[in-house]
Amino acid sequence: MILTVYSGREEGEWFDIEVPDECTIEHLKTLLGVRIFGQAPGDGIQYILEAKFPEGLWFSPRTHSS
C-alpha cells in the first residue's frame, strides 16, 4: 500500500511511502525514521504516529492483537 505522510498536522510538507500490507506499526516507525532522519530510531527515541482517512478525524493507530 502507499501511505501519504505529513510532517505535522499542518499538512504543508508531505511525501508518499510504499509499505507492505502486513506492515506492523514498529516496522512503519523504522521506515519513517530512515526516510525522514536517514536512520532507524535509536533506543529511547519515540515518535508520535497518528493517521486519518481523507476528510476524517486524526486517530492513533493501535497494534493489532490476535
Stockholm file with secondary structure:
# STOCKHOLM 1.0

chainA/1-66         MILTVYSGREEGEWFDIEVPDECTIEHLKTLLGVRIFGQAPGDGIQYILEAKFPEGLWFSPRTHSS
#=GR chainA/1-66 SS CEEEEESSTTCCSEEEEECCTTCCHHHHHHHHHHHHHSSCCCTTCCCCCCBCCTTSCCBCCCCCCC
#=GC SS_cons        CEEEEESSTTCCSEEEEECCTTCCHHHHHHHHHHHHHSSCCCTTCCCCCCBCCTTSCCBCCCCCCC
//
